[in-house]
Amino acid sequence: MLFFVDRRRARFRPISPDLALVAVLAMDLVPISVAIAILRYHLYDIDVLIRRTLTYALPSAVLLVAYLTGVALVQVVSRRSPPAMASR
């Protein structure tokens, strides 16, 4: 619930639900507006950042899948083979 300060009485009073909805929508518009400005006017070289992120994410994902596949194969192979018997 949103409140505003009544300076004459020095206390908090709740604002109406309609005004609260307007306030919440206005607060949501700020980050949306910033995102639109960044994408529209190419601020902060966001295209380069996105491209580099995707460039590094794809090989990282491939390496992760290869590693997990290798670990799974080693576990399957080690469960199937009987333990080695020590000869005396």
DOTORFI-88437 format. One record per residue: residue in three letters; y, z, x of N, C-alpha, C, O, CB in turn. Coordinates in pm, whole numbers, padded with zeros to 5 digits, always signed. Atoms other than C-alpha are relative to their C-alpha. Glycine has a CB too. Example, Ala and Ser with C-alpha at 12.3 -4.5 7.8 and 13.67 -1.06 7.14 Angstrom:
Ala-00119+00000+00089-00450+00780+01230+00120+00000+00090+00118+00066+00194+00003+00125-00099;Ser-00119-00006-00082-00106+00714+01367+00109+00073-00077+00220+00090-00026+00046-00142+00041;
This chain:
Met-00116+00000+00085+00000+00000+00000+00123+00000+00090+00129+00072+00190-00001+00122-00097;Leu-00123+00009-00077+00343-00088+00131+00106+00094-00055+00114+00116-00176+00053-00144+00001;Phe-00104-00095+00039+00633+00157+00127+00133-00046+00058+00137-00121+00155-00034+00144+00048;Phe-00131+00017-00060+01004+00139+00185+00070+00134-00004+00038+00220-00086+00082-00110-00073;Val-00070-00129-00012+01240+00418+00283+00123-00002-00090+00207-00092-00083+00041+00027+00149;Asp-00118-00019+00082+01489+00536+00026+00091+00095+00078+00065+00215+00082-00035+00057-00144;Arg-00084-00081-00089+01768+00659+00254+00081+00104-00076+00117+00208-00020+00094-00088+00079;Arg-00079-00099+00075+01956+00836-00020-00081+00127-00024-00026+00237-00022+00047-00059-00133;Arg+00084-00118+00029+01663+01065-00095-00091+00035+00116-00162+00135+00110-00084-00025-00125;Ala+00081-00025-00122+01492+01044+00250-00147+00019-00034-00208+00119+00004+00053+00124+00074;Arg+00144-00005+00029+01146+00973+00115-00052-00143-00011+00024-00239-00023-00029+00080-00130;Phe+00066+00129+00012+00896+00690+00096-00035-00026-00146-00088+00061-00215-00126-00007+00089;Arg+00038+00038+00136+00852+00506-00231-00084-00127+00009-00050-00218+00085+00125-00021-00092;Pro+00081+00123-00003+00580+00248-00296+00078-00115-00063+00153-00097-00159-00135+00021-00075;Ile-00067+00116+00057+00705-00104-00359-00089-00062-00106-00208-00031-00114+00035-00103+00110;Ser+00077+00060+00110+00594-00311-00653-00110-00089+00056-00096-00142+00166+00093-00080-00093;Pro+00110+00085-00048+00265-00504-00624+00044-00144+00024-00007-00210+00115-00114+00003-00099;Asp-00046+00138-00020+00448-00836-00661+00074-00014+00132+00055-00111+00206+00091-00044-00116;Leu-00073+00004-00126+00680-00757-00373-00094+00021+00119-00073-00036+00226+00110+00106+00001;Ala+00098-00021-00105+00385-00634-00168-00074-00131+00031-00099-00162+00147-00101+00110-00040;Leu+00067+00128-00019+00210-00969-00221+00089-00097+00077+00042-00166+00167-00040-00060-00135;Val-00096+00087-00069+00521-01157-00109+00011+00041+00147+00016-00044+00235+00138+00005-00068;Ala-00012-00049-00137+00548-00937+00201-00123-00036+00083-00110-00077+00198+00021+00152+00001;Val+00124+00033-00072+00183-00992+00297-00006-00150+00028-00043-00191+00138-00124+00045-00081;Leu+00000+00145-00021+00213-01369+00248+00102-00040+00107+00076-00130+00186+00030-00073-00131;Ala-00102+00031-00101+00531-01374+00458-00050+00037+00139-00024-00036+00235+00131+00074-00031;Met+00054-00039-00129+00356-01186+00739-00109-00096+00046-00126-00117+00166-00054+00143-00006;Asp+00104+00097-00035+00069-01437+00728+00058-00133+00044-00007-00208+00117-00094-00021-00116;Leu-00060+00128-00035+00307-01729+00764+00046-00006+00146+00057-00116+00201+00116-00028-00091;Val-00050+00001-00137+00431-01624+01108-00103-00056+00098-00070-00150+00171+00041+00141+00042;Pro+00094+00058-00095+00110-01686+01308-00039-00143-00035-00067-00224+00053-00125+00086+00008;Ile+00031+00137+00041+00036-01998+01104+00110-00095+00048+00081-00205+00096-00017-00009-00154;Ser-00113+00083-00046+00383-02135+01184-00002-00019+00151+00027-00128+00200+00133+00063-00043;Val+00008+00011-00146+00340-02059+01553-00111-00097+00040-00091-00179+00130-00026+00139+00063;Ala+00111+00091-00031+00003-02239+01559+00038-00145-00029+00006-00234+00050-00125+00038-00081;Ile-00043+00137+00033+00151-02545+01386+00099-00051+00103+00088-00166+00146+00063-00004-00141;Ala-00098+00041-00100+00443-02555+01631-00066-00031+00134-00030-00128+00200+00106+00109+00018;Ile+00070+00024-00127+00211-02528+01932-00075-00133-00004-00069-00210+00092-00097+00115+00031;Leu+00078+00124+00009-00011-02811+01810+00089-00122-00020+00060-00228+00035-00100+00010-00115;Arg-00084+00116+00029+00269-03037+01685+00085-00042+00119+00096-00162+00147+00091+00032-00118;Tyr-00092+00032-00107+00504-03016+01982-00061+00016+00140+00010+00013+00240+00121+00085-00011;His+00074-00009-00126+00237-02975+02254+00054+00109+00090+00070+00089+00211+00004-00134+00073;Leu-00050-00113-00077+00370-02638+02363-00115+00062+00078-00229+00060+00034+00066+00104-00091;Tyr+00096-00070-00086+00189-02450+02641-00113-00090+00047-00217-00038+00087-00057+00119-00072;Asp+00106+00093-00041-00016-02765+02725-00133+00038-00063-00235+00047+00005-00013-00001+00154;Ile+00119-00047+00072-00265-02657+02462-00112-00103+00004-00229-00067+00000+00035+00033-00144;Asp+00103+00104-00007-00444-02993+02481-00082+00013+00128-00204-00002+00126+00064-00138-00006;Val+00070-00019-00127-00528-02932+02846-00089+00123-00008-00202+00122+00041+00100+00014+00116;Leu+00078-00122+00013-00645-02582+02766-00126-00021-00084-00234+00025-00047+00086+00111-00061;Ile+00116+00027+00087-00872-02699+02484-00101-00089+00073-00221-00064+00066+00044-00067-00132;Arg+00088+00092-00071-01012-02982+02697-00078+00073+00110-00198+00053+00125+00080-00116+00061;Arg+00069-00075-00107-01090-02749+02989-00099+00100-00057-00207+00120-00001+00102+00073+00089;Thr+00093-00095+00063-01246-02492+02759-00128-00070-00041-00237-00019-00016+00065+00066-00122;Leu+00119+00075+00042-01480-02752+02612-00077-00053+00120-00200-00058+00117+00040-00115-00091;Thr+00065+00052-00120-01551-02895+02957-00086+00107+00066-00196+00078+00113+00104-00054+00099;Tyr+00077-00107-00062-01666-02559+03090-00101+00063-00095-00202+00117-00050+00092+00106+00052;Ala+00092-00061+00097-01834-02441+02769-00131-00077-00011-00238-00016-00023+00067+00009-00136;Leu+00121+00080+00015-02080-02730+02747-00099+00022+00115-00216+00051+00088+00036-00147-00009;Pro+00097-00028-00107-02236-02691+03096-00048+00145-00001-00163+00173+00033+00062-00032+00135;Ser+00043-00141+00007-02240-02314+03051-00107+00018-00106-00204+00091-00084+00120+00091-00030;Ala+00100-00009+00106-02431-02351+02725-00132-00063+00043-00239-00009+00014+00051-00067-00128;Val+00123+00065-00049-02679-02592+02886-00071+00089+00100-00193+00103+00094+00033-00136+00064;Leu+00062-00091-00098-02738-02351+03177-00061+00123-00068-00167+00169-00028+00103+00044+00104;Leu+00053-00116+00072-02785-02061+02936-00131-00034-00070-00227+00042-00064+00103+00051-00103;Val+00123+00043+00068-03043-02253+02732-00112-00022+00102-00226+00017+00078+00024-00129-00082;Ala+00101+00023-00103-03225-02360+03050-00053+00133+00055-00174+00148+00075+00058-00084+00114;Tyr+00042-00131-00051-03232-02002+03179-00089+00073-00101-00194+00125-00064+00122+00086+00033;Leu+00080-00069+00101-03359-01856+02851-00134-00068-00023-00235-00001-00047+00077+00007-00132;Thr+00127+00072+00012-03623-02129+02825-00091+00036+00117-00211+00058+00097+00024-00153-00005;Gly+00080-00039-00116-03740-02049+03179-00054+00141-00011-00170+00165+00022+00083-00013+00126;Val+00046-00138+00018-03759-01678+03103-00111+00007-00103-00210+00078-00084+00117+00091-00042;Ala+00102+00000+00104-03957-01744+02786-00130-00061+00052-00238-00010+00022+00048-00077-00123;Leu+00121+00061-00055-04200-01974+02970-00071+00093+00098-00194+00101+00098+00034-00132+00070;Val+00061-00095-00094-04258-01718+03245-00069+00113-00075-00176+00157-00034+00107+00057+00097;Gln+00063-00106+00079-04332-01453+02984-00128-00049-00065-00228+00024-00066+00096+00052-00106;Val+00120+00055+00064-04580-01678+02802-00110-00018+00103-00225+00017+00077+00031-00134-00070;Val+00100+00024-00104-04758-01775+03125-00053+00133+00053-00173+00144+00078+00059-00084+00115;Ser+00046-00127-00056-04773-01417+03252-00085+00077-00099-00168+00158-00057+00119+00085+00043;Arg+00084-00069+00099-04927-01292+02926-00138-00065-00009-00236+00004-00038+00067-00001-00138;Arg+00128+00071+00013-05203-01556+02927-00092+00024+00119-00213+00031+00101+00024-00148-00016;Ser+00086-00013-00117-05328-01508+03282-00048+00144+00014+00029+00238-00005+00076-00044+00128;Pro+00053-00137-00017-05558-01211+03346+00056+00060+00129+00093-00013+00221-00156-00001+00002;Pro-00051-00063-00123-05446-00957+03604-00089-00030+00116-00211-00038+00101+00014+00151-00018;Ala+00077+00032-00120-05555-01036+03956-00080+00122+00042-00031+00234+00042+00094-00046+00116;Met+00088-00107-00044-05851-00833+04079+00007+00010+00152-00004-00090+00223-00146-00024-00049;Ala-00005-00021-00146-05822-00685+04424-00143+00005+00052-00224+00083+00003+00079+00132+00037;Ser+00135-00001-00057-06130-00760+04631-00004+00092+00120+00089+00094+00201-00046-00142+00040;Arg+00013-00095-00111-06257-00495+04874-00109-00041+00091-00136+00026+00190-00026+00139-00050;
